[in-house]
C-alpha cells in the first residue's frame, strides 16, 4: 500500500527546524540566528524540482536567512512565520491546485500534526516528538538535518524512475 502511495506523489512539503536542520539555533551577539543545513538534502530538493516535483516550505521560522536558503534551492512556495500552519497549507493547495493525495509532508513536532493527518504520506525524523511519530506513516531512520529530507525524496523518485540524471555536472544547468 505504501508503494502505491509513493507512486502518486508529486509534491513535497517540509518544515524547516528539526527537519531540514537539526533543530538547534545558534544566536550570535548581534541576535542573528544561525542554522546548519544538510547539503545532501539540498541536492535531493534541487533534483526533485528539476524533475518537475513541487516543493513547499511551511515553517514557524521568521529568519531572512531561512528564506534565502530555500530560494537558493529553487523553492518557490515558502511560508515563513507560520506558527499555525494550516492556513498556509490551504493557500499552497489553492495556488497550485495540488490534492492532498499527492503530497508528502515531513515534520517533527506538534505544529505539523494537523497537516500530517491529511496528506497521502506523513514522514517524521527519527528524533521527532512521540506524538508525531505516532501519527505519521513513516519514521525515517535519519534525524532532522541529517538526511530525513533526502531519504523520502529518494524513495519517491526511485519508485517513479526519476532518481538519476545523466552525467550530472555543476556546470550543465541540470541542477541549480
N, C-alpha and C positions, 0 to 999 in steps of 0.2 A: 504494500500500500504506500509506503514512504517513497519507493522508487517511482510510482505513478505520479505522486505529488511533485517530486523533483523535476519530472519531465514537463510539468505545467508552469514552472517558474519563469517569469520574465523580468522580475523586479526584486531588488534588494533594498531593505530599509534598515538603517543602522542607528543605534545610539552611539555616542562618542565615548564618554568617560566610563571605563570598565569594559568596553567592547573594542574600540579602536585604540584605546590607551589602557594602561594597567590600573587606571582609576586614581592614580596619585598625581597631585598637583604641587609643583614647586613654586612658591611665591617669592619673587625677588624683593629686595628692599624698596624698589620703586612700585611694588604692587602688581607687576606683571605676573601672569600665571603661565607657567611652562609645563607642557605635556610632551611625552615621547610617543611616537607612532612606530608601528612595525612596518618596515619597508616592503615586506612580502605581502602584507595586507594591501598596501598601496598598489603593488603590481597587479594583484588579483582584481582590485576595483577597476583599474585602468583597462585591463583585459576585458572585463565584463562590459564596460562601457563601449569599448572598441568593437565588441561583438554584438552590440545593439541592445543590451540589457539596460533597464532604468536603474539608477541608484539614487537613493534619497537619504538624507541625514535629518534626524529629528532629535535634538539634544537640549538639555537644560543649560548647557554651556553658553556663555554670552561673549566669550573672548573673541576679539577680532582675529587672533591667530588661528583659532579653530576654523573659522570661515575661510581664511586664506589657504589653509592646508587642504580643505575639501575642494575649493575651487581649483587648486593646483592639480588635484587628481582628476579634474574634469567633471566633477559632480555639479549638476545644475540645480537640483532641488535640495536646498539647505535651509533648515529651520533652526535658528538659534534661540536661546532663551525660552524654550518650551517646557515650563515647569509642569504644565498639563498638556500631554502630547496629542490627545485625540483630535482636537480641532485642526491641528497641523496635518495630521494623517488624513483627515477628511478633505482638507484643502488640496493635498497632494493627489488624492484619488480623483477629485473633481477636475483638477488641472490636466491630468494625464489620461483620464478615462480607464485607468487600471482597475482591475477587480481584485478583491481580497484573496480570491482563489489562486492568483498567480504571484503572490507576494511571500517572500521570506522576510521575517523581522528578527533582528538579533538584538537582544537586550540582556541586562544583568541585574536590574533592580526594580523595585515596586512601580515606579512611574511607567515602566514598559509593559506591565501586565495586561492592561486593558486592550492594547493593540495586539499583543501576542495571542490573546484568546480569540482573535477574529481572523487571523491570516491563515493561509494554507499551511505554512511551516513556521514554527517559532523555535528559535535557537537561543541557547544560553551558554555563556562561557563557563568553563569548569569552576571558576571562582565566583559565580553568580550567587545571589542570595537564595535560600532554600525555597521561598515562595515561588520564585521564578523557575527554579529547577523543577518544581512540582507541576507547573502549568505548561511547560514547553514540550515540544515534540522531540527535540534533540538537544542533548547536553554535549557540547564539544569537549574533547579532551584537552583543549587549549584554554589557557587563561586569557582574560581581556588584555589586549595589547601584545599578545604573544602568538597570534595566528588564528584566532577564532573566526575572523572575517575571511581569511584565505581558505580555511577549512570548508566553510559552507559554499563559498563561491566555487571552489574547485570541484566539490561534489556535484553541484548543479551543472556546471559547464562540462564536466566529464560525461555525465549521463546524457547530455544533449549533443555531445560531439563537438563542443566549442572550446575545449580547453587549450589546445595547442595552436600556435601560429607558425607559419612557415618562415624560417630564417629570421627570427626576431633580431632587431637592431635598434639601438638607441637613436640612430640617425634616419631611419626609414619612415618615420611618422606613424607607424602602426601602433605604437604605444607612446603615450604622451608622458 
